[in-house]
């Protein structure tokens, strides 16, 4: 999972995200405007240097098989926290980047698509 978190962080920093890595519902958030905005925000942190797994992310209402992860991405100028939600299909259902864990909202990146219950 760490390699996926790193891959997506660097992709968002560059503004070049592969939509095939995302659940269909999350792909709607991958607009050129959102990619450019996020790349600017993450780019201001400087070059990616390393990552640190923080722990599991609790997801209310998630279907069986969905998992959430929190990583601290160490960059040249500052750290960014990445919250990554992976759906039962193994694809990304949501990703949020924050300046610190107490933030209520994302600094960049699309908000996760809520899981739909049947």
C-alpha positions as CSV (number, residue, x, y, z in Angstrom):
1,X,0.0,0.0,0.0
2,X,2.9,2.3,0.7
3,X,4.1,2.2,-2.9
4,X,0.6,3.1,-4.1
5,X,0.4,6.0,-1.7
6,X,3.8,7.3,-2.9
7,X,2.9,6.7,-6.6
8,X,-0.3,8.7,-6.2
9,X,1.3,11.5,-4.2
10,X,4.0,12.1,-6.8
11,X,1.4,11.8,-9.6
12,X,-0.8,14.5,-8.0
13,X,2.3,16.7,-7.4
14,X,3.0,16.4,-11.1
15,X,-0.6,16.9,-12.1
16,X,-0.6,13.6,-14.1
17,X,-3.0,11.1,-12.5
18,X,-3.9,7.8,-14.1
19,X,-7.7,7.5,-13.9
20,X,-7.5,3.7,-14.2
21,X,-6.2,3.6,-10.6
22,X,-9.5,5.1,-9.4
23,X,-13.0,3.7,-8.8
24,X,-15.5,5.0,-11.5
25,X,-17.3,7.3,-9.0
26,X,-14.0,8.9,-8.0
27,X,-12.9,9.5,-11.6
28,X,-15.4,12.4,-11.8
29,X,-13.2,14.4,-9.5
30,X,-10.2,14.1,-11.8
31,X,-10.8,17.2,-13.7
32,X,-8.0,19.2,-15.4
33,X,-8.8,22.1,-13.0
34,X,-8.6,19.9,-9.9
35,X,-5.3,18.3,-11.1
36,X,-3.7,21.7,-11.8
37,X,-4.9,23.2,-8.4
38,X,-3.6,20.1,-6.5
39,X,-0.3,20.1,-8.4
40,X,0.2,23.7,-7.4
41,X,-0.6,23.1,-3.8
42,X,1.5,19.9,-3.4
43,X,4.3,21.4,-5.5
44,X,4.8,24.2,-3.0
45,X,5.9,21.5,-0.5
46,X,9.0,20.9,-2.6
47,X,10.4,17.6,-3.8
48,X,9.1,14.4,-2.3
49,X,11.7,12.8,-0.1
50,X,10.1,9.9,1.9
51,X,6.9,8.6,3.4
52,X,5.8,7.4,6.8
53,X,2.7,5.2,7.5
54,X,0.7,6.8,10.3
55,X,-2.1,4.3,10.6
56,X,-5.5,3.1,9.5
57,X,-8.2,5.6,8.6
58,X,-11.7,4.7,10.0
59,X,-14.3,5.0,7.3
60,X,-18.0,5.2,8.4
61,X,-20.4,3.3,6.2
62,X,-17.6,1.6,4.2
63,X,-18.5,-1.7,2.6
64,X,-16.6,-4.9,3.5
65,X,-13.2,-4.9,1.9
66,X,-12.7,-1.1,1.9
67,X,-9.7,0.3,3.7
68,X,-8.3,3.6,4.6
69,X,-4.7,4.6,5.2
70,X,-3.0,7.7,6.5
71,X,0.6,8.6,5.4
72,X,2.9,11.5,6.2
73,X,4.7,12.5,3.0
74,X,8.0,14.2,3.8
75,X,8.9,16.9,1.2
76,X,11.7,19.3,0.9
77,X,9.8,22.3,2.3
78,X,7.1,20.7,4.5
79,X,5.2,17.6,5.3
80,X,1.8,16.7,3.7
81,X,-0.6,14.1,5.1
82,X,-2.3,11.8,2.6
83,X,-5.5,10.0,3.4
84,X,-6.1,7.2,0.9
85,X,-9.3,5.2,0.7
86,X,-9.2,1.9,-1.3
87,X,-12.4,0.3,-2.3
88,X,-13.2,-3.4,-2.3
89,X,-12.2,-3.5,-6.0
90,X,-8.6,-2.5,-5.0
91,X,-8.9,0.8,-6.7
92,X,-8.8,4.2,-5.1
93,X,-12.1,5.5,-3.9
94,X,-10.8,8.7,-2.5
95,X,-7.7,10.7,-1.6
96,X,-7.2,13.8,0.4
97,X,-4.1,15.8,1.1
98,X,-3.8,17.9,4.3
99,X,-1.2,20.2,6.0
100,X,-1.9,18.5,9.4
101,X,-4.1,15.8,10.8
102,X,-6.3,18.2,12.7
103,X,-7.5,19.9,9.4
104,X,-11.2,19.4,8.8
105,X,-10.8,19.8,5.0
106,X,-8.4,19.0,2.3
107,X,-5.7,21.4,1.3
108,X,-5.7,19.8,-2.1
109,X,-7.1,16.8,-4.0
110,X,-10.6,15.6,-4.5
111,X,-12.7,14.7,-1.5
112,X,-13.5,11.0,-1.4
113,X,-16.7,9.8,-3.0
114,X,-19.0,8.5,-0.3
115,X,-19.6,4.7,-0.4
116,X,-23.0,3.8,-1.7
117,X,-24.9,1.1,0.2
118,X,-27.3,-1.2,-1.8
